[in-house]
Amino acid sequence: MIALTMGGVFILPPCILFLLIVMVMSMTLQVRRVVVSICRSIVLSLLFSVPIAAWAYEEATVSNGGTVMGTVQFSGELPPPTPFELRRYYDRVYCGAISDGSGYRLLREVSVGAQQGLKDVIVTVEGIEKGKPFEFAETNLEANICQFVPFVSVMRENHPLAIINLDPVSHDLQIYERDNEHVFIMFHRPALTKSGTSDVIKFTGSRRDVTMQCGMHPFMQGHGLAVKNPYYAITGLEGAFTIKDLPAGTYRIKAWHPTLGEKEQNITVAANGTTSLGFSFEAK
């Protein structure tokens, strides 16, 4: 045999490996660099072609399921909206239909209700392996008066993100995945017209945060979070959330806001029981 396998990865016998090293060392520097580059590419392709067992959510009938409910509050001084002077950007008359009346379009990323409830928080149950059916077909968004509606969306990996354009103007759609340190382009539609667009959400690594923006209208921004199970909720201006049909057990509950960060708590849910909890965010 020319090669052996170990854990699905090809391993060259020592004698063959030695001959290859001698051959490479006898080459000119330029040829050696080319050969080394090719070998590196082959090794990386072999490594990443090895199948990795992926965790998958399992659907099952839930009997005597419990409920998690609560509120997400905002405390402290509300961050001011970011102003954009409309005369500097395309379609200022049409996009100016939503403005402060003084020529500025305001991007408000933190929205709070009358009772300090925090809007646009996605609350998820983390690490649950088995539970109610995960009926999630696709994420739907609208471009409407130069804004993404809704501002925050739930997404699912390997499922479509569909966006329709209700505006008479075109948009430069840019979708990015992000983590605490990096931002990477997922897909780009430089001319989002009335026909709209659709693409499948695919993440790299452990990222699951999504940022959307329009390159022509920078005040047109939106956010998304990919979920791994059907146990989630999105808060409105009351900051309230309810997640039902949880199998009895102990879980980690996470509250995510696109600009204020994450909070989490551990809770125990009893069969047919209701567990209440609350989260509080403050300005960064």
C-alpha positions in Angstrom: 0.0 0.0 0.0 1.2 3.5 -0.8 -0.8 5.1 2.1 -2.4 4.0 5.3 -5.4 5.5 7.0 -5.9 6.6 10.6 -9.2 8.0 11.7 -10.1 8.7 8.0 -6.9 10.7 7.3 -4.2 9.4 4.9 -0.8 8.6 6.5 2.2 8.0 4.3 4.7 5.3 5.3 8.1 6.6 6.5 10.0 5.3 3.5 7.8 7.1 1.0 7.8 10.3 3.2 11.6 10.3 3.2 11.8 10.0 -0.6 9.4 12.9 -1.0 11.5 15.0 1.4 14.7 14.2 -0.6 13.0 15.1 -3.9 11.7 18.4 -2.6 15.1 19.4 -1.2 16.8 18.7 -4.5 14.5 21.1 -6.4 15.1 24.8 -7.0 13.7 27.2 -4.6 10.9 28.4 -6.9 9.8 24.8 -7.8 10.1 23.8 -4.1 7.7 26.6 -3.1 5.2 25.5 -5.7 5.4 21.8 -4.6 5.1 22.8 -0.9 2.0 25.0 -1.6 0.4 22.1 -3.5 1.1 19.6 -0.7 -0.3 22.0 1.9 -3.5 22.3 -0.1 -3.8 18.6 -0.4 -3.3 18.0 3.3 -5.8 20.7 4.2 -8.4 19.3 1.8 -7.9 15.8 3.4 -8.2 17.1 6.9 -11.4 19.1 6.2 -13.0 16.3 4.2 -13.1 14.0 7.2 -16.7 13.8 8.4 -17.4 15.3 11.8 -20.3 14.1 13.8 -22.6 17.1 14.1 -25.0 17.6 16.9 -28.6 17.5 15.7 -31.9 18.4 17.3 -34.3 15.5 17.5 -38.0 16.0 17.2 -40.3 14.1 19.6 -43.7 14.3 21.2 -43.6 16.3 24.4 -46.0 15.3 27.1 -46.5 17.4 30.2 -44.3 20.1 28.9 -43.3 23.1 31.0 -43.3 26.8 30.2 -40.6 29.5 30.6 -41.9 33.1 30.7 -40.6 36.5 31.8 -39.5 40.0 30.7 -36.4 41.7 29.5 -35.9 45.2 30.9 -33.7 48.1 30.0 -32.1 50.2 32.8 -30.1 53.4 32.6 -30.0 56.2 30.0 -31.3 55.2 26.6 -28.6 55.4 23.8 -29.3 58.2 21.3 -30.1 57.2 17.7 -27.4 57.5 15.1 -28.2 60.4 12.7 -27.5 60.2 8.9 -27.8 63.4 6.8 -30.0 62.4 3.9 -28.5 64.8 1.4 -25.3 62.7 1.4 -27.0 59.5 0.2 -29.0 58.2 -2.7 -32.8 58.6 -2.9 -32.9 61.2 -0.2 -36.4 62.3 -1.1 -38.0 58.9 -1.0 -35.9 57.6 2.1 -36.7 61.0 3.8 -40.3 59.8 4.2 -39.0 58.7 7.6 -36.9 61.5 9.1 -36.6 63.9 12.0 -38.0 66.7 9.8 -34.6 68.4 9.7 -33.0 66.4 6.9 -31.7 63.5 9.0 -32.6 59.8 9.1 -32.3 58.3 12.5 -31.2 54.7 13.2 -32.5 53.6 16.6 -30.9 50.4 17.6 -32.3 50.2 21.1 -36.1 50.4 21.5 -37.8 50.6 24.9 -41.5 50.5 25.8 -43.4 52.6 28.3 -42.6 50.2 31.2 -38.9 49.9 30.2 -39.4 46.7 28.3 -36.6 46.0 25.8 -37.6 45.2 22.2 -35.8 43.1 19.7 -34.3 40.6 22.2 -34.1 37.0 21.1 -34.5 34.6 24.0 -33.3 31.0 23.4 -33.1 27.7 25.2 -29.6 26.5 24.7 -28.4 22.9 24.4 -31.7 21.2 24.3 -31.3 17.9 22.3 -34.9 16.7 22.0 -38.3 18.3 22.0 -41.3 19.6 20.0 -41.2 19.8 16.1 -38.8 22.4 14.7 -41.1 23.8 12.0 -39.0 26.5 10.5 -39.1 26.9 6.7 -37.4 30.3 6.0 -36.7 33.8 7.2 -38.7 36.5 5.5 -37.7 40.2 5.4 -39.0 43.3 3.6 -37.1 46.4 2.4 -39.7 49.0 3.1 -39.1 52.8 3.1 -35.4 52.2 3.2 -35.4 50.0 6.3 -35.3 46.2 7.0 -38.6 44.9 8.5 -38.3 43.4 11.0 -35.2 45.0 12.4 -34.2 41.7 14.2 -35.0 38.3 12.8 -34.6 34.6 13.7 -32.7 32.5 11.2 -31.8 28.9 10.8 -28.6 27.5 9.2 -29.0 25.8 5.8 -32.4 27.4 5.4 -33.4 30.2 3.1 -33.4 33.9 3.8 -35.9 35.6 1.5 -36.0 39.4 1.0 -38.6 41.3 -1.0 -38.2 44.9 -2.0 -41.3 47.0 -1.5 -39.5 50.3 -2.4 -39.4 51.9 -5.9 -35.7 52.3 -5.4 -32.9 49.7 -5.5 -30.8 48.6 -2.6 -27.3 47.3 -2.3 -27.9 44.3 0.0 -25.0 43.0 2.1 -25.3 40.1 4.5 -22.5 39.4 7.0 -21.8 36.8 9.7 -20.0 38.0 12.8 -18.6 37.1 16.2 -16.9 39.2 18.9 -13.8 39.7 16.8 -14.6 39.2 13.1 -17.1 40.0 10.4 -17.3 38.0 7.1 -19.5 38.5 4.0 -22.1 35.8 3.5 -23.7 37.1 0.3 -24.1 40.3 -1.6 -26.8 41.5 -3.9 -25.7 44.9 -5.4 -29.1 45.6 -7.0 -32.0 44.4 -4.9 -35.0 45.2 -7.1 -38.8 44.5 -6.9 -38.1 40.8 -7.7 -36.3 40.4 -4.4 -33.8 37.7 -3.6 -33.3 34.5 -1.7 -30.2 32.6 -0.5 -29.4 29.8 2.0 -27.8 30.8 5.3 -24.5 29.0 5.8 -22.2 29.9 8.7 -18.5 29.2 9.1 -17.3 27.9 12.4 -19.4 28.6 15.5 -20.8 32.0 14.3 -24.5 32.5 14.3 -24.9 36.3 14.4 -25.9 38.1 11.2 -25.7 41.8 10.3 -27.5 43.3 7.3 -27.0 46.6 5.6 -27.5 48.5 2.4 -24.4 50.0 0.8 -26.4 52.8 -0.8 -28.4 53.7 2.3 -26.2 53.2 5.4 -29.0 53.9 7.8 -30.7 50.8 6.5 -29.5 48.1 8.8 -30.8 44.9 10.4 -29.7 41.9 12.5 -30.4 38.2 12.8 -29.6 35.3 15.1 -29.5 31.6 14.0 -31.4 29.2 16.3 -30.8 25.5 16.7 -34.1 24.4 18.1 -37.7 25.7 18.2 -37.5 27.0 21.8 -37.1 30.7 21.3 -39.0 34.0 21.4 -38.6 37.6 20.3 -39.6 40.5 22.6 -41.8 43.4 21.7 -41.9 46.8 23.4 -43.3 45.1 26.5 -40.1 43.0 26.7 -42.2 39.9 27.4 -41.5 36.4 26.2 -43.1 32.9 26.6 -41.5 29.6 25.5 -43.8 26.6 25.8 -43.7 22.8 25.6 -40.3 22.3 27.2 -39.5 18.8 28.5 -38.8 18.8 32.2 -35.2 19.5 33.0 -32.5 22.1 33.7 -31.6 24.5 30.9 -29.5 27.5 30.1 -31.6 30.4 28.9 -29.9 33.1 26.8 -31.2 36.6 26.0 -29.4 38.2 23.0 -29.6 41.8 21.7 -27.7 42.8 18.6 -26.0 45.9 20.2 -26.3 45.3 23.9 -24.9 41.8 24.0 -26.0 38.6 25.8 -27.2 37.6 29.2 -27.9 34.1 30.4 -29.4 32.2 33.4 -29.8 28.5 34.4 -33.3 27.4 35.3 -35.2 24.2 36.1 -38.5 23.4 34.4 -40.9 21.0 36.0 -43.5 18.9 34.1 -46.6 21.0 33.6 -44.9 23.8 35.5 -44.2 27.4 34.7 -40.8 29.0 35.5 -40.5 32.8 35.5 -37.3 34.8 35.1 -36.1 38.2 34.1 -33.2 39.8 32.3 -31.9 43.3 32.5 -29.7 45.2 30.0 -28.0 48.5 30.2 -26.3 50.8 27.7 -22.8 49.9 26.8 
